[in-house]
Structures are given as structure tokens and as C-alpha cells.
Amino acid sequence: MKKLIAAILIATSAQLASADGLKSLESFMKGVHTGRAEFTQVVTSPPKDGQAARTKTSSGTFEFQRPGRFKFVYKKPFEQTIVADGQTLWLYDADLNQVTQRSQAKALGSTPAALLASTPDLSALRADFTLEAAPDQDGLQWVLARPKAKEGQLQSVRVGFAGEQLAALDILDSFGQRSAIRFTGMQTNATLPPATFQFQPPQGADVMRQ
């Protein structure tokens, strides 16, 4: 009987803690309209041909303005910029001096960016994702999001919150590659200049439209 009671208490405690993740996500969607932070991203590729899993670490800055605008600036180890201006998604590779231009509506859809910046509220997010509470881990409350569209390259995303502060994304794609993003120094509802999300291809850059 004691074991049964302990199991019930543990399960109930886990459900209550996990529910905080959904509550934090809802608060984030309702109350946070802009933000900026620094980030570190660790991409882990699955083992292949008997070789061990490979990891690649990068870092930079992130800014967003909901709905529909965000900017990732990768500074290390290679310079790369991703900008969504509300209509167009721009990807600039500084080393290649190459710009890829895509329709934002077609490019994003059920992507991690939709979780952060593209959708205006939680109900709109539920239209593209199945959301459920996930167990607390690493001192964070988590929400597991699975895209409803089955043909995409995204398998799942875990969104981590420290209280109501966005702190992490864990992304798993359909190829088994995992990308762990951790945000630090998050400033929410900061005033961002309109030019933040404007992008002009550098002179001489090759522009590819997809």
C-alpha cells in the first residue's frame, strides 16, 4: 500500500510540474511580443557507418517580434544570418557570399520558428502542432510539440522554460539529427528597431530564389 501511495504521489507531482510547461508556453504566447537573447546550439548527428555520433557547436544572437519576424545571427564558428521579415525568409552565408531567398509562408509552416515567432497565439500554434506536457529536466519545465503535418522534416520539438522565461529548444528531425539550443540573457518585450528584421543582400552576393 505504501508503494502504491508513493507511486500515486510521484505521478501526481510529475503531472503538476509538467503542466507548468504548458502554462509557461501559454503565458509566453500571450505576454511576450518581442525578445532578444544570446544562444548556443549543439547539433548532434546520429552514428553512421560504425562511426560515433558527431557534434557541432555554434553560437550567436537571436531576436524576434511576433507574429512573423525573427533573426538568427551565427557568429561562431562560421558567420551566417537567417532573417524572416514577415514575407520572405533570407539565409545568408558569409563565407560563400551566397543568399537564399524563400517564401516565408512556405518555408516555415511546422518548424521551430513557428513556436517562437510565427504564430500569434496558442490556438494558432495548436493548429500546426500537437502539444503536451513533458517531464521537468535540467531545472526547466518542458512542452513537447509534434507537427501535425507528417511530410515535413521535423519530428518533434521540446520547448524549455525557466518559470515563464524561454530557455531552451531541443529539436529532433526525421533523420535522427538533434539540435539543442540554449538561450541566455533573454530580454522580453524589448523595443527593437524596424530595421532589425530588414535584409538587403550584400553587394556582389549570389542570390538564389527557391
C-alpha positions, -999 to +999 in steps of 0.1 A: +000+000+000+028+024+009+044+017-025+011+024-043+006+057-024+042+067-032+037+059-069+005+079-070+022+109-053+051+108-076+029+106-107+007+134-095+037+155-087+051+149-121+018+158-138+016+191-118+052+200-126+048+192-163+016+212-165+037+242-156+054+239-190+021+243-209+012+272-186+046+288-193+041+284-230+006+299-229+020+329-208+048+333-233+025+333-263+001+358-246+025+382-229+058+382-249+058+400-282+094+407-288+127+394-274+164+391-278+190+367-264+223+350-270+223+314-279+245+283-281+235+255-304+248+219-303+239+197-333+244+160-328+243+138-359+234+101-354+261+074-357+268+064-393+287+035-408+300+024-374+313+059-366+304+077-333+279+104-333+293+138-344+286+171-327+289+207-339+287+237-317+278+272-328+267+305-311+253+339-318+223+362-312+186+358-316+158+384-319+121+380-326+089+400-329+057+381-331+040+374-353+063+366-382+096+382-376+129+368-363+166+369-368+194+344-360+229+357-364+255+329-361+289+343-352+309+312-344+324+291-359+310+305-392+291+336-400+256+330-411+224+351-409+187+339-410+161+366-412+123+363-415+108+397-424+072+387-424+071+377-461+105+364-470+129+341-453+165+351-460+196+329-454+230+345-459+262+325-458+291+350-454+319+325-464+301+316-496+288+352-501+255+335-510+219+344-502+190+320-503+155+337-506+123+317-499+087+325-494+083+327-456+048+311-456+061+281-475+094+278-457+082+279-421+050+260-415+055+234-388+091+245-378+107+255-345+105+291-357+067+289-356+069+280-319+089+312-312+078+339-336+055+329-364+022+321-346+003+349-328-013+328-301-016+293-286-047+284-305-029+291-338+001+270-326-022+241-319-034+242-355+001+231-366+013+212-335+001+186-310+012+200-276+017+180-244+035+185-211+068+168-208+087+159-175+108+185-159+145+182-167+177+202-161+157+226-139+133+235-167+097+229-175+092+214-209+065+212-236+067+185-263+054+197-297+049+174-326+039+187-360+006+175-374+019+176-409+037+142-415+056+151-447+080+176-431+115+171-419+107+179-383+099+150-359+095+169-326+105+199-306+108+203-268+105+238-256+120+245-222+111+273-198+126+287-166+095+299-150+079+319-178+112+326-194+120+308-227+153+290-220+158+261-245+148+243-276+155+206-283+148+198-320+147+163-335+144+159-372+132+130-393+169+119-400+176+115-363+197+147-360+192+165-327+198+202-322+199+216-287+196+254-284+201+272-251+192+309-247+209+332-222+203+368-213+168+368-227+152+402-227+115+401-234+093+429-248+123+449-256+120+477-282+135+465-314+142+490-343+122+482-375+154+477-394+162+447-372+142+424-395+151+440-428+176+423-450+194+435-481+216+411-499+253+423-498+266+437-530+281+410-552+264+382-533+248+354-553+210+353-547+192+320-551+154+321-551+136+289-541 
